[in-house]
Amino acid sequence: MSNDSVVRCLLIPIKGEQLLLPSAVIAEISPYKQHEQLDNNPPKWLLGVINWRNQRIPLLSIEEALSLPTDSTTPKYRIVIVNGLEMTQTMPFYAFLATDVPRTLTVTEESLTNSNANTHRGTVFNVTLQDKTALLPDLTYLENILKNAQL
């Protein structure tokens, strides 16, 4: 197995689902801290902003943004800080909540199988990895909805 075909990833638990993201797009995983609510009637998927490294960054409800089922339980959260890919000058980072500590995985093309499950808005596709289904979110989609919200 060559190193070219290996991607280090994080399997990130969210309410009822898991996201699979390359480790390179994650800036940090931090314990939950209270976020600041926005006053201007934000979209349902925008929880507010957090202060991180002397920057105010938007905090998404990833379930709302991806049209996934939501529930009212409040598990222990972690904040996943994502490196912005599309708008690095205006929005270098954004964040969403994970419901537990993400797991580090080394992923190869052979270890993934395309799941037959329907994809949700904002996801590229579903994969099965180690008998678990995970969603690959469309980061461009997430950044575009943030941009359109004019934060």
C-alpha positions in Angstrom: 0.0 0.0 0.0 1.5 3.3 -1.1 1.2 6.4 1.0 -0.5 8.1 -1.9 -3.6 6.0 -1.4 -3.9 6.7 2.3 -5.9 9.5 3.9 -5.9 10.3 7.6 -9.5 11.1 8.6 -11.7 11.8 11.5 -15.0 9.9 12.1 -17.1 12.6 13.8 -20.2 11.6 15.7 -23.2 13.9 15.3 -26.8 13.3 16.4 -27.8 10.0 14.9 -25.1 10.0 12.1 -21.3 10.2 11.6 -19.3 12.5 9.3 -16.1 11.5 7.7 -13.6 14.3 7.1 -9.9 14.4 6.2 -7.8 15.4 9.2 -6.2 18.1 7.1 -9.4 20.2 7.0 -9.8 20.1 10.8 -8.1 22.9 12.7 -9.0 21.7 16.2 -11.4 19.7 18.3 -12.1 21.5 21.5 -14.4 21.0 24.5 -17.8 22.7 24.3 -18.0 26.3 25.4 -21.0 28.5 25.3 -21.6 30.3 22.0 -22.9 33.8 21.5 -26.4 34.0 20.0 -26.9 36.3 17.0 -29.5 39.1 17.3 -30.5 39.5 13.7 -32.8 36.4 13.3 -30.2 34.0 11.8 -31.1 31.0 9.7 -32.1 27.9 11.7 -28.8 26.2 10.9 -26.7 29.0 12.4 -26.4 28.6 16.2 -24.3 31.7 16.7 -20.6 32.5 16.9 -17.8 31.3 19.2 -14.5 33.1 20.1 -11.6 31.0 19.1 -8.0 32.2 19.1 -9.1 35.8 19.2 -11.4 35.4 16.3 -15.2 35.2 16.0 -16.2 32.2 13.9 -19.7 31.0 12.9 -21.0 27.9 14.7 -23.3 25.7 12.5 -26.0 23.2 13.5 -24.6 20.6 11.1 -27.8 18.6 11.3 -29.9 21.5 10.2 -27.4 22.5 7.5 -27.4 19.0 6.0 -31.2 18.4 6.6 -30.6 15.5 9.0 -33.0 14.5 11.7 -32.5 16.5 14.9 -33.6 15.8 18.5 -33.8 17.7 21.7 -31.3 15.7 23.7 -28.2 17.4 24.8 -25.2 15.1 24.9 -21.7 16.2 25.8 -20.5 18.3 22.9 -17.2 18.9 21.3 -16.6 21.9 18.9 -15.1 20.9 15.6 -13.2 23.9 14.1 -12.9 23.5 10.3 -10.4 25.3 8.0 -12.2 27.3 5.4 -11.3 26.1 1.9 -13.2 28.5 -0.4 -13.0 31.9 1.3 -9.8 31.8 3.3 -9.5 35.6 3.5 -13.0 36.4 4.6 -13.9 33.2 6.5 -10.8 31.2 7.4 -12.6 29.0 9.9 -16.1 27.8 10.9 -17.3 25.3 13.4 -19.9 22.7 14.2 -20.8 20.5 17.2 -19.9 16.9 17.5 -21.8 14.7 20.1 -18.6 12.9 21.2 -14.9 12.7 20.7 -14.1 12.0 17.0 -12.0 8.9 16.1 -8.9 9.0 14.0 -8.9 6.6 11.1 -6.5 5.8 8.3 -8.7 5.4 5.2 -7.8 3.7 1.9 -9.9 3.5 -1.2 -10.3 -0.2 -0.6 -11.6 0.3 2.9 -14.6 2.4 1.7 -17.7 1.1 0.0 -20.4 3.4 -1.4 -23.5 3.0 0.7 -26.9 2.5 -0.9 -28.4 5.1 1.5 -29.8 8.3 0.1 -27.5 11.3 0.3 -28.7 14.4 2.1 -28.5 18.0 0.9 -25.0 19.1 1.5 -23.4 15.7 1.4 -21.2 14.4 -1.4 -22.1 10.7 -0.7 -22.5 8.1 2.0 -19.9 5.5 2.6 -19.6 2.3 4.7 -16.5 2.1 6.7 -15.9 -0.8 9.1 -19.6 -1.7 9.0 -20.6 1.8 9.8 -22.3 4.3 7.5 -20.7 7.8 7.4 -21.6 10.9 5.4 -19.0 12.9 3.5 -20.2 16.5 3.8 -19.8 18.9 0.9 -17.6 21.6 2.4 -18.2 24.0 -0.5 -21.9 23.8 0.2 -21.4 24.6 3.9 -19.1 27.5 3.1 -21.6 28.8 0.4 -24.5 28.9 2.8 -22.3 30.8 5.3 -21.3 33.2 2.6 -24.9 33.7 1.6 -25.9 34.4 5.2 -23.5 37.4 4.9 -21.8 37.0 8.3 
